[in-house]
Amino acid sequence: MNYYFLHNRIFIALTVILIIFTAKPGYSQFENIDMGARAVGLNGAFTSLSNNSLAIFYNPAGLGQIKYRDFSVFYNPAPFGLTELSSAAFTFAEPTKYGVFGSALRSYGFDLYKETGIMVSYGNSFKNRIFYGVNLNLYHLNIQNYGTATSFGLDAGAMAYINKYLRWGFFGKNITGSTIGSSKEKIAQVYRTGLNYKPVNEVNLLLEFEKDVKYPLSVRAGFEYSLLDYVDLRAGVGSEPASFTGGIGFNYGLFTLDYALYKSQDLGITHQGSLTINFGGFKGRQESKEQLRKAFEEK
């Protein structure tokens, strides 16, 4: 019985490793995984939008846009049908007169291989048109029978409102080039930049370029349309790896419930859901939609 259990666990571990290598041509610790159903529905093209607490994962400069306390939580127990790839996160943003402070907790993996990340974030703006932000990361890795390791790293982001229809964003993940463990395994180092074109308040068109230092350049595009203030429709496409996404969000009072579907050419289809609580409610959502345009209105 013990032999069968050990054999089964080894098979699962090898399967997970095979999936990771199939999805991308190499492997780093703390891979850049899209988190939160709104961003996933846009195929991760969220760097130039980043207007809720999930900005911590995509561009901490976006925190400077937040005017009301914001929480978000998501849990994906079995991506592509595999509990070994389970991921979860909680994010929080608190606006103050000194800027917006945020924090996040994320986890990835299962009992044989587990990554845990804790992030402390800050975002602010200059004249409500130029935004900047940073994340301080604590990385903790636990591999059963091999022990644990901890490391620290820094992320940085920037955002600019170019005109009343267009904003630009940039995010550098692990700009310190941090490693983890005695073998100095590289923590994923990723750079993203993109544009958000907003022809009307109800529409977001997004184009983004992502470069992980170990992988080819990835291009992502997303579309979001707000319908009657209560429903948001989303779609996205991406390359390296080729992927297609769709999503929907439901808004009621302080609450937003988001769902996303992600189709990978290599791995198939997976689903994700997340819940966001913004203390601005309907007023906060409307102000967020109008924020770009109002930044250029004459005082």
ChimeraX commands (.cxc) that place a marker at each C-alpha (Angstrom):
marker #1 position 0.00,0.00,0.00 radius 0.5
marker #1 position 2.81,2.42,0.87 radius 0.5
marker #1 position 4.60,1.56,-2.37 radius 0.5
marker #1 position 1.44,2.29,-4.37 radius 0.5
marker #1 position 0.97,5.64,-2.59 radius 0.5
marker #1 position 4.59,6.66,-3.23 radius 0.5
marker #1 position 4.37,5.62,-6.89 radius 0.5
marker #1 position 1.17,7.64,-7.32 radius 0.5
marker #1 position 2.69,10.77,-5.77 radius 0.5
marker #1 position 5.77,10.50,-7.97 radius 0.5
marker #1 position 3.54,10.16,-11.03 radius 0.5
marker #1 position 1.56,13.29,-10.06 radius 0.5
marker #1 position 4.74,15.31,-9.49 radius 0.5
marker #1 position 6.15,14.26,-12.88 radius 0.5
marker #1 position 2.84,15.15,-14.55 radius 0.5
marker #1 position 2.88,18.65,-13.04 radius 0.5
marker #1 position 6.48,19.19,-14.18 radius 0.5
marker #1 position 5.58,18.00,-17.68 radius 0.5
marker #1 position 2.66,20.45,-17.85 radius 0.5
marker #1 position 4.87,23.34,-16.77 radius 0.5
marker #1 position 7.42,22.51,-19.45 radius 0.5
marker #1 position 4.68,22.07,-22.06 radius 0.5
marker #1 position 3.16,25.48,-21.29 radius 0.5
marker #1 position 6.50,27.29,-21.64 radius 0.5
marker #1 position 9.96,26.31,-22.86 radius 0.5
marker #1 position 11.62,26.70,-19.45 radius 0.5
marker #1 position 10.88,27.11,-15.76 radius 0.5
marker #1 position 11.49,29.67,-13.06 radius 0.5
marker #1 position 10.34,29.78,-9.48 radius 0.5
marker #1 position 7.25,31.95,-8.87 radius 0.5
marker #1 position 6.11,31.98,-12.48 radius 0.5
marker #1 position 4.11,34.96,-13.76 radius 0.5
marker #1 position 0.55,33.59,-13.38 radius 0.5
marker #1 position -2.51,35.70,-14.22 radius 0.5
marker #1 position -4.67,36.20,-11.14 radius 0.5
marker #1 position -8.20,37.53,-10.80 radius 0.5
marker #1 position -11.03,36.73,-13.20 radius 0.5
marker #1 position -11.32,40.27,-14.57 radius 0.5
marker #1 position -7.69,40.34,-15.71 radius 0.5
marker #1 position -7.85,36.73,-16.96 radius 0.5
marker #1 position -10.93,37.60,-19.06 radius 0.5
marker #1 position -8.74,40.26,-20.73 radius 0.5
marker #1 position -5.97,37.68,-21.30 radius 0.5
marker #1 position -3.85,39.42,-18.67 radius 0.5
marker #1 position -3.77,42.74,-20.59 radius 0.5
marker #1 position -4.30,44.71,-17.39 radius 0.5
marker #1 position -1.05,46.69,-16.94 radius 0.5
marker #1 position -2.42,49.94,-18.40 radius 0.5
marker #1 position -5.82,49.61,-16.66 radius 0.5
marker #1 position -5.09,48.26,-13.15 radius 0.5
marker #1 position -7.87,50.16,-11.37 radius 0.5
marker #1 position -8.68,47.80,-8.50 radius 0.5
marker #1 position -6.65,46.07,-5.78 radius 0.5
marker #1 position -5.50,43.39,-8.27 radius 0.5
marker #1 position -3.23,46.13,-9.62 radius 0.5
marker #1 position -0.72,44.80,-7.08 radius 0.5
marker #1 position -0.09,41.83,-9.41 radius 0.5
marker #1 position -0.16,43.80,-12.67 radius 0.5
marker #1 position 1.02,47.35,-11.96 radius 0.5
marker #1 position 1.21,48.86,-8.45 radius 0.5
marker #1 position 1.19,52.33,-10.03 radius 0.5
marker #1 position -2.49,51.66,-10.75 radius 0.5
marker #1 position -3.17,51.73,-7.02 radius 0.5
marker #1 position -2.85,55.51,-7.23 radius 0.5
marker #1 position -6.13,55.56,-9.20 radius 0.5
marker #1 position -8.13,53.94,-6.39 radius 0.5
marker #1 position -10.35,56.30,-4.39 radius 0.5
marker #1 position -12.17,53.80,-2.15 radius 0.5
marker #1 position -11.15,50.81,-0.02 radius 0.5
marker #1 position -11.00,47.72,-2.19 radius 0.5
marker #1 position -10.75,43.96,-1.49 radius 0.5
marker #1 position -10.48,41.12,-3.97 radius 0.5
marker #1 position -10.28,37.37,-3.47 radius 0.5
marker #1 position -10.05,34.49,-5.88 radius 0.5
marker #1 position -9.44,30.76,-5.75 radius 0.5
marker #1 position -8.77,28.39,-8.62 radius 0.5
marker #1 position -8.74,24.90,-7.05 radius 0.5
marker #1 position -7.97,22.85,-10.16 radius 0.5
marker #1 position -6.68,24.66,-13.27 radius 0.5
marker #1 position -7.05,22.39,-16.32 radius 0.5
marker #1 position -8.51,19.78,-13.96 radius 0.5
marker #1 position -5.35,19.49,-11.83 radius 0.5
marker #1 position -5.46,20.31,-8.11 radius 0.5
marker #1 position -1.64,20.27,-8.17 radius 0.5
marker #1 position -1.77,23.64,-10.00 radius 0.5
marker #1 position -4.13,25.22,-7.48 radius 0.5
marker #1 position -3.78,28.99,-7.01 radius 0.5
marker #1 position -5.40,31.54,-4.71 radius 0.5
marker #1 position -4.93,35.16,-3.71 radius 0.5
marker #1 position -6.29,37.96,-1.56 radius 0.5
marker #1 position -5.61,41.63,-2.28 radius 0.5
marker #1 position -6.40,44.81,-0.35 radius 0.5
marker #1 position -6.01,48.51,-1.14 radius 0.5
marker #1 position -6.49,51.42,1.28 radius 0.5
marker #1 position -6.46,55.02,-0.03 radius 0.5
marker #1 position -5.03,57.66,2.34 radius 0.5
marker #1 position -3.94,61.28,2.01 radius 0.5
marker #1 position -0.36,59.96,1.67 radius 0.5
marker #1 position -1.17,57.66,-1.25 radius 0.5
marker #1 position -2.68,54.20,-1.58 radius 0.5
marker #1 position -1.29,51.33,0.48 radius 0.5
marker #1 position -1.92,47.75,-0.51 radius 0.5
marker #1 position -1.13,44.18,0.46 radius 0.5
marker #1 position -1.57,40.77,-1.11 radius 0.5
marker #1 position -1.25,37.11,-0.20 radius 0.5
marker #1 position -0.91,34.48,-2.92 radius 0.5
marker #1 position -0.33,30.73,-3.03 radius 0.5
marker #1 position 0.38,28.24,-5.77 radius 0.5
marker #1 position 0.87,24.48,-5.85 radius 0.5
marker #1 position 0.06,21.55,-3.59 radius 0.5
marker #1 position 1.51,19.73,-0.58 radius 0.5
marker #1 position 4.62,18.42,-2.42 radius 0.5
marker #1 position 5.45,21.80,-3.98 radius 0.5
marker #1 position 4.07,25.03,-2.53 radius 0.5
marker #1 position 4.83,28.69,-3.31 radius 0.5
marker #1 position 3.59,31.42,-0.98 radius 0.5
marker #1 position 4.00,35.13,-1.60 radius 0.5
marker #1 position 3.33,38.13,0.63 radius 0.5
marker #1 position 3.36,41.59,-0.93 radius 0.5
marker #1 position 3.29,45.08,0.58 radius 0.5
marker #1 position 2.51,47.79,-1.96 radius 0.5
marker #1 position 2.31,51.54,-2.41 radius 0.5
marker #1 position 0.96,53.69,-5.24 radius 0.5
marker #1 position 0.55,57.43,-5.73 radius 0.5
marker #1 position 0.10,60.05,-8.44 radius 0.5
marker #1 position 1.41,63.40,-9.61 radius 0.5
marker #1 position -1.44,65.75,-10.53 radius 0.5
marker #1 position -3.68,62.71,-11.17 radius 0.5
marker #1 position -2.03,62.11,-14.55 radius 0.5
marker #1 position 1.28,60.41,-13.76 radius 0.5
marker #1 position 1.27,57.41,-11.43 radius 0.5
marker #1 position 4.00,55.35,-9.79 radius 0.5
marker #1 position 4.10,52.36,-7.46 radius 0.5
marker #1 position 6.22,49.62,-5.89 radius 0.5
marker #1 position 5.78,46.15,-4.38 radius 0.5
marker #1 position 7.98,44.62,-1.72 radius 0.5
marker #1 position 7.76,40.82,-2.04 radius 0.5
marker #1 position 8.46,38.01,0.36 radius 0.5
marker #1 position 8.81,34.67,-1.47 radius 0.5
marker #1 position 8.50,31.40,0.45 radius 0.5
marker #1 position 9.03,28.02,-1.20 radius 0.5
marker #1 position 8.34,24.63,0.37 radius 0.5
marker #1 position 9.28,21.38,-1.41 radius 0.5
marker #1 position 8.45,18.26,0.56 radius 0.5
marker #1 position 11.55,16.25,1.59 radius 0.5
marker #1 position 13.78,19.07,0.29 radius 0.5
marker #1 position 12.97,21.80,2.81 radius 0.5
marker #1 position 12.02,25.47,2.59 radius 0.5
marker #1 position 13.59,28.69,1.34 radius 0.5
marker #1 position 12.75,32.39,1.59 radius 0.5
marker #1 position 13.76,35.41,-0.48 radius 0.5
marker #1 position 12.82,39.05,-1.05 radius 0.5
marker #1 position 12.33,41.08,-4.21 radius 0.5
marker #1 position 11.06,44.37,-5.57 radius 0.5
marker #1 position 8.56,45.23,-8.32 radius 0.5
marker #1 position 8.01,48.69,-9.81 radius 0.5
marker #1 position 5.34,50.24,-12.01 radius 0.5
marker #1 position 4.46,53.44,-13.81 radius 0.5
marker #1 position 1.37,54.79,-15.56 radius 0.5
marker #1 position 0.56,57.95,-17.49 radius 0.5
marker #1 position -2.64,59.48,-18.81 radius 0.5
marker #1 position -1.63,60.58,-22.34 radius 0.5
marker #1 position -4.93,62.23,-23.26 radius 0.5
marker #1 position -8.60,61.81,-22.35 radius 0.5
marker #1 position -8.81,58.60,-24.43 radius 0.5
marker #1 position -5.46,56.92,-23.84 radius 0.5
marker #1 position -3.31,55.72,-20.95 radius 0.5
marker #1 position 0.00,53.87,-20.85 radius 0.5
marker #1 position 1.32,51.45,-18.25 radius 0.5
marker #1 position 4.62,49.73,-17.43 radius 0.5
marker #1 position 5.40,47.02,-14.88 radius 0.5
marker #1 position 8.68,45.38,-13.91 radius 0.5
marker #1 position 8.35,42.19,-11.86 radius 0.5
marker #1 position 11.37,41.19,-9.74 radius 0.5
marker #1 position 13.53,44.08,-10.99 radius 0.5
marker #1 position 16.06,43.08,-8.33 radius 0.5
marker #1 position 16.69,39.77,-10.13 radius 0.5
marker #1 position 16.15,37.86,-6.88 radius 0.5
marker #1 position 16.87,34.15,-6.53 radius 0.5
marker #1 position 15.75,31.59,-3.98 radius 0.5
marker #1 position 17.31,28.59,-2.25 radius 0.5
marker #1 position 20.88,27.40,-1.90 radius 0.5
marker #1 position 20.96,26.57,-5.62 radius 0.5
marker #1 position 20.04,30.21,-6.42 radius 0.5
marker #1 position 17.03,29.30,-8.54 radius 0.5
marker #1 position 15.89,32.33,-10.54 radius 0.5
marker #1 position 12.60,33.93,-9.58 radius 0.5
marker #1 position 10.63,34.93,-12.68 radius 0.5
marker #1 position 11.66,38.37,-13.98 radius 0.5
marker #1 position 9.03,39.91,-16.25 radius 0.5
marker #1 position 8.52,43.27,-17.96 radius 0.5
marker #1 position 5.16,44.46,-19.31 radius 0.5
marker #1 position 4.02,47.57,-21.14 radius 0.5
marker #1 position 0.78,48.43,-22.84 radius 0.5
marker #1 position -1.90,50.93,-23.83 radius 0.5
marker #1 position -5.54,51.31,-22.80 radius 0.5
marker #1 position -7.69,53.11,-25.38 radius 0.5
marker #1 position -11.03,54.30,-24.03 radius 0.5
marker #1 position -13.18,55.80,-26.83 radius 0.5
marker #1 position -16.18,56.07,-24.48 radius 0.5
marker #1 position -16.58,55.50,-20.75 radius 0.5
marker #1 position -18.15,52.06,-21.25 radius 0.5
marker #1 position -15.36,50.57,-23.40 radius 0.5
marker #1 position -11.75,49.50,-22.72 radius 0.5
marker #1 position -9.49,48.36,-25.57 radius 0.5
marker #1 position -6.12,47.04,-24.42 radius 0.5
marker #1 position -2.88,46.04,-26.14 radius 0.5
marker #1 position 0.08,44.77,-24.17 radius 0.5
marker #1 position 3.56,43.34,-24.65 radius 0.5
marker #1 position 5.11,41.01,-22.07 radius 0.5
marker #1 position 8.74,39.86,-21.93 radius 0.5
marker #1 position 9.86,37.27,-19.43 radius 0.5
marker #1 position 13.66,37.36,-19.58 radius 0.5
marker #1 position 13.69,33.58,-20.20 radius 0.5
marker #1 position 10.92,33.36,-22.79 radius 0.5
marker #1 position 9.92,34.87,-26.17 radius 0.5
marker #1 position 7.94,38.11,-26.36 radius 0.5
marker #1 position 4.23,37.66,-25.69 radius 0.5
marker #1 position 1.51,39.92,-27.12 radius 0.5
marker #1 position -1.88,40.23,-25.45 radius 0.5
marker #1 position -5.05,42.12,-26.35 radius 0.5
marker #1 position -8.27,42.59,-24.42 radius 0.5
marker #1 position -11.74,44.11,-24.83 radius 0.5
marker #1 position -14.17,45.14,-22.08 radius 0.5
marker #1 position -17.68,46.57,-22.49 radius 0.5
marker #1 position -19.92,47.73,-19.64 radius 0.5
marker #1 position -23.58,47.02,-20.26 radius 0.5
marker #1 position -26.21,48.97,-18.27 radius 0.5
marker #1 position -23.76,49.54,-15.38 radius 0.5
marker #1 position -24.48,46.06,-14.00 radius 0.5
marker #1 position -22.75,43.71,-16.44 radius 0.5
marker #1 position -19.24,43.77,-17.94 radius 0.5
marker #1 position -18.39,41.64,-20.97 radius 0.5
marker #1 position -14.75,40.72,-21.76 radius 0.5
marker #1 position -12.64,38.90,-24.33 radius 0.5
marker #1 position -8.93,38.52,-24.98 radius 0.5
marker #1 position -6.28,36.84,-27.12 radius 0.5
marker #1 position -2.60,36.17,-26.50 radius 0.5
marker #1 position 0.53,34.67,-28.02 radius 0.5
marker #1 position 3.45,32.68,-26.53 radius 0.5
marker #1 position 1.59,30.59,-25.60 radius 0.5
marker #1 position -1.43,30.99,-27.90 radius 0.5
marker #1 position -4.53,31.52,-25.80 radius 0.5
marker #1 position -8.10,32.82,-25.92 radius 0.5
marker #1 position -10.16,34.17,-23.04 radius 0.5
marker #1 position -13.64,35.42,-22.28 radius 0.5
marker #1 position -15.36,36.69,-19.19 radius 0.5
marker #1 position -18.30,38.39,-17.56 radius 0.5
marker #1 position -18.69,40.52,-14.45 radius 0.5
marker #1 position -21.80,41.25,-12.41 radius 0.5
marker #1 position -21.97,44.45,-10.34 radius 0.5
marker #1 position -24.35,45.02,-7.45 radius 0.5
marker #1 position -23.84,47.55,-4.67 radius 0.5
marker #1 position -20.38,47.13,-3.20 radius 0.5
marker #1 position -19.86,43.74,-4.86 radius 0.5
marker #1 position -18.50,42.60,-8.21 radius 0.5
marker #1 position -18.50,38.92,-9.13 radius 0.5
marker #1 position -16.26,38.05,-12.09 radius 0.5
marker #1 position -15.97,34.86,-14.11 radius 0.5
marker #1 position -13.38,34.04,-16.79 radius 0.5
marker #1 position -12.73,31.20,-19.21 radius 0.5
marker #1 position -9.19,30.58,-20.45 radius 0.5
marker #1 position -8.36,28.33,-23.42 radius 0.5
marker #1 position -4.74,27.32,-23.90 radius 0.5
marker #1 position -3.62,25.73,-27.16 radius 0.5
marker #1 position -1.44,23.32,-25.17 radius 0.5
marker #1 position -3.45,22.60,-22.01 radius 0.5
marker #1 position -7.12,23.04,-22.91 radius 0.5
marker #1 position -9.77,24.99,-21.02 radius 0.5
marker #1 position -9.90,26.22,-17.43 radius 0.5
marker #1 position -12.20,28.54,-15.47 radius 0.5
marker #1 position -11.68,31.16,-12.77 radius 0.5
marker #1 position -13.88,33.25,-10.52 radius 0.5
marker #1 position -13.17,36.17,-8.20 radius 0.5
marker #1 position -15.06,38.49,-5.88 radius 0.5
marker #1 position -14.24,42.17,-5.43 radius 0.5
marker #1 position -15.65,44.50,-2.78 radius 0.5
marker #1 position -15.22,48.22,-3.43 radius 0.5
marker #1 position -16.57,50.59,-0.79 radius 0.5
marker #1 position -17.38,53.19,-3.46 radius 0.5
marker #1 position -20.18,51.01,-4.81 radius 0.5
marker #1 position -21.97,52.27,-7.92 radius 0.5
marker #1 position -20.58,55.79,-7.40 radius 0.5
marker #1 position -17.03,54.44,-7.26 radius 0.5
marker #1 position -17.46,52.39,-10.44 radius 0.5
marker #1 position -18.84,55.41,-12.30 radius 0.5
marker #1 position -15.99,57.65,-11.11 radius 0.5
marker #1 position -13.47,55.01,-12.21 radius 0.5
marker #1 position -14.95,54.91,-15.72 radius 0.5
marker #1 position -14.80,58.72,-15.99 radius 0.5
marker #1 position -11.39,59.16,-14.32 radius 0.5
marker #1 position -9.31,59.32,-17.50 radius 0.5
marker #1 position -11.54,61.83,-19.26 radius 0.5
marker #1 position -11.99,64.04,-16.17 radius 0.5
marker #1 position -8.23,64.28,-15.65 radius 0.5
marker #1 position -8.11,66.49,-18.78 radius 0.5
marker #1 position -11.17,68.60,-18.16 radius 0.5
marker #1 position -10.52,72.25,-17.48 radius 0.5
marker #1 position -10.71,73.19,-13.84 radius 0.5
marker link #1:1,2 radius 0.2
marker link #1:2,3 radius 0.2
marker link #1:3,4 radius 0.2
marker link #1:4,5 radius 0.2
marker link #1:5,6 radius 0.2
marker link #1:6,7 radius 0.2
marker link #1:7,8 radius 0.2
marker link #1:8,9 radius 0.2
marker link #1:9,10 radius 0.2
marker link #1:10,11 radius 0.2
marker link #1:11,12 radius 0.2
marker link #1:12,13 radius 0.2
marker link #1:13,14 radius 0.2
marker link #1:14,15 radius 0.2
marker link #1:15,16 radius 0.2
marker link #1:16,17 radius 0.2
marker link #1:17,18 radius 0.2
marker link #1:18,19 radius 0.2
marker link #1:19,20 radius 0.2
marker link #1:20,21 radius 0.2
marker link #1:21,22 radius 0.2
marker link #1:22,23 radius 0.2
marker link #1:23,24 radius 0.2
marker link #1:24,25 radius 0.2
marker link #1:25,26 radius 0.2
marker link #1:26,27 radius 0.2
marker link #1:27,28 radius 0.2
marker link #1:28,29 radius 0.2
marker link #1:29,30 radius 0.2
marker link #1:30,31 radius 0.2
marker link #1:31,32 radius 0.2
marker link #1:32,33 radius 0.2
marker link #1:33,34 radius 0.2
marker link #1:34,35 radius 0.2
marker link #1:35,36 radius 0.2
marker link #1:36,37 radius 0.2
marker link #1:37,38 radius 0.2
marker link #1:38,39 radius 0.2
marker link #1:39,40 radius 0.2
marker link #1:40,41 radius 0.2
marker link #1:41,42 radius 0.2
marker link #1:42,43 radius 0.2
marker link #1:43,44 radius 0.2
marker link #1:44,45 radius 0.2
marker link #1:45,46 radius 0.2
marker link #1:46,47 radius 0.2
marker link #1:47,48 radius 0.2
marker link #1:48,49 radius 0.2
marker link #1:49,50 radius 0.2
marker link #1:50,51 radius 0.2
marker link #1:51,52 radius 0.2
marker link #1:52,53 radius 0.2
marker link #1:53,54 radius 0.2
marker link #1:54,55 radius 0.2
marker link #1:55,56 radius 0.2
marker link #1:56,57 radius 0.2
marker link #1:57,58 radius 0.2
marker link #1:58,59 radius 0.2
marker link #1:59,60 radius 0.2
marker link #1:60,61 radius 0.2
marker link #1:61,62 radius 0.2
marker link #1:62,63 radius 0.2
marker link #1:63,64 radius 0.2
marker link #1:64,65 radius 0.2
marker link #1:65,66 radius 0.2
marker link #1:66,67 radius 0.2
marker link #1:67,68 radius 0.2
marker link #1:68,69 radius 0.2
marker link #1:69,70 radius 0.2
marker link #1:70,71 radius 0.2
marker link #1:71,72 radius 0.2
marker link #1:72,73 radius 0.2
marker link #1:73,74 radius 0.2
marker link #1:74,75 radius 0.2
marker link #1:75,76 radius 0.2
marker link #1:76,77 radius 0.2
marker link #1:77,78 radius 0.2
marker link #1:78,79 radius 0.2
marker link #1:79,80 radius 0.2
marker link #1:80,81 radius 0.2
marker link #1:81,82 radius 0.2
marker link #1:82,83 radius 0.2
marker link #1:83,84 radius 0.2
marker link #1:84,85 radius 0.2
marker link #1:85,86 radius 0.2
marker link #1:86,87 radius 0.2
marker link #1:87,88 radius 0.2
marker link #1:88,89 radius 0.2
marker link #1:89,90 radius 0.2
marker link #1:90,91 radius 0.2
marker link #1:91,92 radius 0.2
marker link #1:92,93 radius 0.2
marker link #1:93,94 radius 0.2
marker link #1:94,95 radius 0.2
marker link #1:95,96 radius 0.2
marker link #1:96,97 radius 0.2
marker link #1:97,98 radius 0.2
marker link #1:98,99 radius 0.2
marker link #1:99,100 radius 0.2
marker link #1:100,101 radius 0.2
marker link #1:101,102 radius 0.2
marker link #1:102,103 radius 0.2
marker link #1:103,104 radius 0.2
marker link #1:104,105 radius 0.2
marker link #1:105,106 radius 0.2
marker link #1:106,107 radius 0.2
marker link #1:107,108 radius 0.2
marker link #1:108,109 radius 0.2
marker link #1:109,110 radius 0.2
marker link #1:110,111 radius 0.2
marker link #1:111,112 radius 0.2
marker link #1:112,113 radius 0.2
marker link #1:113,114 radius 0.2
marker link #1:114,115 radius 0.2
marker link #1:115,116 radius 0.2
marker link #1:116,117 radius 0.2
marker link #1:117,118 radius 0.2
marker link #1:118,119 radius 0.2
marker link #1:119,120 radius 0.2
marker link #1:120,121 radius 0.2
marker link #1:121,122 radius 0.2
marker link #1:122,123 radius 0.2
marker link #1:123,124 radius 0.2
marker link #1:124,125 radius 0.2
marker link #1:125,126 radius 0.2
marker link #1:126,127 radius 0.2
marker link #1:127,128 radius 0.2
marker link #1:128,129 radius 0.2
marker link #1:129,130 radius 0.2
marker link #1:130,131 radius 0.2
marker link #1:131,132 radius 0.2
marker link #1:132,133 radius 0.2
marker link #1:133,134 radius 0.2
marker link #1:134,135 radius 0.2
marker link #1:135,136 radius 0.2
marker link #1:136,137 radius 0.2
marker link #1:137,138 radius 0.2
marker link #1:138,139 radius 0.2
marker link #1:139,140 radius 0.2
marker link #1:140,141 radius 0.2
marker link #1:141,142 radius 0.2
marker link #1:142,143 radius 0.2
marker link #1:143,144 radius 0.2
marker link #1:144,145 radius 0.2
marker link #1:145,146 radius 0.2
marker link #1:146,147 radius 0.2
marker link #1:147,148 radius 0.2
marker link #1:148,149 radius 0.2
marker link #1:149,150 radius 0.2
marker link #1:150,151 radius 0.2
marker link #1:151,152 radius 0.2
marker link #1:152,153 radius 0.2
marker link #1:153,154 radius 0.2
marker link #1:154,155 radius 0.2
marker link #1:155,156 radius 0.2
marker link #1:156,157 radius 0.2
marker link #1:157,158 radius 0.2
marker link #1:158,159 radius 0.2
marker link #1:159,160 radius 0.2
marker link #1:160,161 radius 0.2
marker link #1:161,162 radius 0.2
marker link #1:162,163 radius 0.2
marker link #1:163,164 radius 0.2
marker link #1:164,165 radius 0.2
marker link #1:165,166 radius 0.2
marker link #1:166,167 radius 0.2
marker link #1:167,168 radius 0.2
marker link #1:168,169 radius 0.2
marker link #1:169,170 radius 0.2
marker link #1:170,171 radius 0.2
marker link #1:171,172 radius 0.2
marker link #1:172,173 radius 0.2
marker link #1:173,174 radius 0.2
marker link #1:174,175 radius 0.2
marker link #1:175,176 radius 0.2
marker link #1:176,177 radius 0.2
marker link #1:177,178 radius 0.2
marker link #1:178,179 radius 0.2
marker link #1:179,180 radius 0.2
marker link #1:180,181 radius 0.2
marker link #1:181,182 radius 0.2
marker link #1:182,183 radius 0.2
marker link #1:183,184 radius 0.2
marker link #1:184,185 radius 0.2
marker link #1:185,186 radius 0.2
marker link #1:186,187 radius 0.2
marker link #1:187,188 radius 0.2
marker link #1:188,189 radius 0.2
marker link #1:189,190 radius 0.2
marker link #1:190,191 radius 0.2
marker link #1:191,192 radius 0.2
marker link #1:192,193 radius 0.2
marker link #1:193,194 radius 0.2
marker link #1:194,195 radius 0.2
marker link #1:195,196 radius 0.2
marker link #1:196,197 radius 0.2
marker link #1:197,198 radius 0.2
marker link #1:198,199 radius 0.2
marker link #1:199,200 radius 0.2
marker link #1:200,201 radius 0.2
marker link #1:201,202 radius 0.2
marker link #1:202,203 radius 0.2
marker link #1:203,204 radius 0.2
marker link #1:204,205 radius 0.2
marker link #1:205,206 radius 0.2
marker link #1:206,207 radius 0.2
marker link #1:207,208 radius 0.2
marker link #1:208,209 radius 0.2
marker link #1:209,210 radius 0.2
marker link #1:210,211 radius 0.2
marker link #1:211,212 radius 0.2
marker link #1:212,213 radius 0.2
marker link #1:213,214 radius 0.2
marker link #1:214,215 radius 0.2
marker link #1:215,216 radius 0.2
marker link #1:216,217 radius 0.2
marker link #1:217,218 radius 0.2
marker link #1:218,219 radius 0.2
marker link #1:219,220 radius 0.2
marker link #1:220,221 radius 0.2
marker link #1:221,222 radius 0.2
marker link #1:222,223 radius 0.2
marker link #1:223,224 radius 0.2
marker link #1:224,225 radius 0.2
marker link #1:225,226 radius 0.2
marker link #1:226,227 radius 0.2
marker link #1:227,228 radius 0.2
marker link #1:228,229 radius 0.2
marker link #1:229,230 radius 0.2
marker link #1:230,231 radius 0.2
marker link #1:231,232 radius 0.2
marker link #1:232,233 radius 0.2
marker link #1:233,234 radius 0.2
marker link #1:234,235 radius 0.2
marker link #1:235,236 radius 0.2
marker link #1:236,237 radius 0.2
marker link #1:237,238 radius 0.2
marker link #1:238,239 radius 0.2
marker link #1:239,240 radius 0.2
marker link #1:240,241 radius 0.2
marker link #1:241,242 radius 0.2
marker link #1:242,243 radius 0.2
marker link #1:243,244 radius 0.2
marker link #1:244,245 radius 0.2
marker link #1:245,246 radius 0.2
marker link #1:246,247 radius 0.2
marker link #1:247,248 radius 0.2
marker link #1:248,249 radius 0.2
marker link #1:249,250 radius 0.2
marker link #1:250,251 radius 0.2
marker link #1:251,252 radius 0.2
marker link #1:252,253 radius 0.2
marker link #1:253,254 radius 0.2
marker link #1:254,255 radius 0.2
marker link #1:255,256 radius 0.2
marker link #1:256,257 radius 0.2
marker link #1:257,258 radius 0.2
marker link #1:258,259 radius 0.2
marker link #1:259,260 radius 0.2
marker link #1:260,261 radius 0.2
marker link #1:261,262 radius 0.2
marker link #1:262,263 radius 0.2
marker link #1:263,264 radius 0.2
marker link #1:264,265 radius 0.2
marker link #1:265,266 radius 0.2
marker link #1:266,267 radius 0.2
marker link #1:267,268 radius 0.2
marker link #1:268,269 radius 0.2
marker link #1:269,270 radius 0.2
marker link #1:270,271 radius 0.2
marker link #1:271,272 radius 0.2
marker link #1:272,273 radius 0.2
marker link #1:273,274 radius 0.2
marker link #1:274,275 radius 0.2
marker link #1:275,276 radius 0.2
marker link #1:276,277 radius 0.2
marker link #1:277,278 radius 0.2
marker link #1:278,279 radius 0.2
marker link #1:279,280 radius 0.2
marker link #1:280,281 radius 0.2
marker link #1:281,282 radius 0.2
marker link #1:282,283 radius 0.2
marker link #1:283,284 radius 0.2
marker link #1:284,285 radius 0.2
marker link #1:285,286 radius 0.2
marker link #1:286,287 radius 0.2
marker link #1:287,288 radius 0.2
marker link #1:288,289 radius 0.2
marker link #1:289,290 radius 0.2
marker link #1:290,291 radius 0.2
marker link #1:291,292 radius 0.2
marker link #1:292,293 radius 0.2
marker link #1:293,294 radius 0.2
marker link #1:294,295 radius 0.2
marker link #1:295,296 radius 0.2
marker link #1:296,297 radius 0.2
marker link #1:297,298 radius 0.2
marker link #1:298,299 radius 0.2
view
